């Protein structure tokens, strides 16, 4: 399995299990497949304690915490791109940016209307799409009340967002 599909956890000095999504915390990492079901199974079977060879305190809602942390990482990257002048929001601005061929990743609210989604998507059918967040969540990241459509310019922030969004999609599993 590819490393970018794995989640890293560490056991803190106090014995608490800590998700290390940035893969930078000190200590021996406990790597786990990146699906929610795997996190729940590892918790239920005490696999973190077995791998760490010590007593480990794991929160009851570990999978929800991991989802929340991953969501926050993605939205923080979108906000950072906005502050860097690399992200815009709005139907017309998104269309204009895509016509300029500057897009690195397309943003669409998961609760957007299908006709608007299709119109924007037709302008950049091969561009990576992040549609994991509501219009309200996207709006907060982009400094608005709501944002349904947006785009981030090609570059490092777009690449990082694509990686983090892929991890979140794997974690959440197939959509209903």
N, C-alpha and C positions, 0 to 999 in steps of 0.2 A: 504494500500500500504506500502511496505517495505521502511524504511527510506533511505536505500542505493539507492533507485530509485528516490529520491526526490532531488531537487535543493534548496539551501538556498540563499536568497538574504537579504541584509540589506539596510536600508536607512541611508546614511551618514549624518553628522551634517549639511552639506550644501544642503541636500535634494536630492542628487544624488543616484540613485539605483545602488547598487554594488553587483555583484555575489560573493558569499562566498562559493566557492567550497571546501575549507578546513574546513568549518564550525567552524571557530575560531574567526571571527570578533565580536566585542562587539555590543550589541543592540539586539532588538527583531527581531528574524528571520522571514522572510516571506518564507514559504515553498511552493513549487510548484512541480507538477508532472514533471518528468525529460524528457519530450519530447519537441522537438523544436516547434511543433505546439502549445503546451500549453503556452510556453513562448511568442510566437507571439500573441496568443489570449489574454493572460493577459495584454500585452502591448496595444493591440488595444482597449480593453474594459476598460482600466484604473483600472484594478483589484489590481495593486500594491498600488496605491494611496488609494483605498478603504480599503484595508487590513491594511495599515499603518495609516489610518485616518489622513492623511496630504498630502500636495502637494508633489509629487515625480517627479523628472526629470529622465526620462528613455531614454537611447540612442536609436536612430532609428534602429541601427543594433545590438540590444541586443543579439539576438539569435546567430548571427555570432561571437560576442565577447565571448559568453559562449562556443561555439564550439571551438574557438581558445584557450581559457583558458584550456578547458578539454584536447585538443590535446597536449598542452604544458605540462600539468601535466603528461600525459602518457610518452611523449618523455623524460621529465626530469627524470622520474623513470628508464627508460631504460638506459639513460646516467649514472645515479648514480650506477646502477647495473654493468655497464661496468667498471666504475672507482673503484668499490669495488672488481673487479675480479670475479663477479658472472655472467657475460654475455659474450658470444662470438658470432661471426658472421662468415659467410662463409659456403658453402655447406658441405665441408668435416669436418670442425671443429664441425658443428652442428650435423652431423651424428655421429661423435665420441662421443660427449657429451651425445647424446640420448642413444647410446649403453651402456654408463657407468651408465645409469639410474639415472642421476643427475638432469634432467630437471624439472623445476617447471612451466614454461610457454614457449610455442613455439612462435617465432616471424617469420612472413612471410610478405613480401611486397605484398600489394594488387595488384600490377602490375607484379607479378612474373609469370613465365610461368607455365602452369598447370602441365606439366610432372614433373618438379622439386618440385613443391608444393606437388604433390601426393607421390613422392618418400620419401620426408622428413616426411610427415604426416603418412605414413605407418609404420614408425619406432616408432611413439608415438601417436597412434590413440585416446587415452584417455586424452592426455595432453591438458590443456587449450590452445587455439590458439588466438593470437592477430594478425589480418591481416588488420588493419585499416589504415596503413600508406604506403606511396610510398617508393620505394627503396631509393630515395634520402633523405626522412625524416628519415627513419631508419638508413641510413648511417651516417647522421649528429649526431644522438643520440649515435651511436656506434663508432664514431671517424673515419669514412671512407667516401669515396665519395659516394658509394652506398652499401647497404646491402639488400640482398634478403631473406636470411635465417639467423636465429639466435635462441639462446635459453638462458633463464635465469634460474640459479639454483634454486632449491626449497629454500624457506625461506620467510622472511618478505617482501623483495622487490618484489618478484614474486607475493605474495598475494596482495600487494597494487596495483601492475600493473593490476592484474586481476580485482580488484574492480573498478579501474578508467576506464579501458577499457570497462567494462560492462556498466558503466554509460554513456560513450561516445556512445556506440552502441545503447543504449536505446534512447539517445538524437537524434541521427541521423536517427533512425527509420529503417525500412526494406530496404535492398539493392535492387536496381533495377536489 
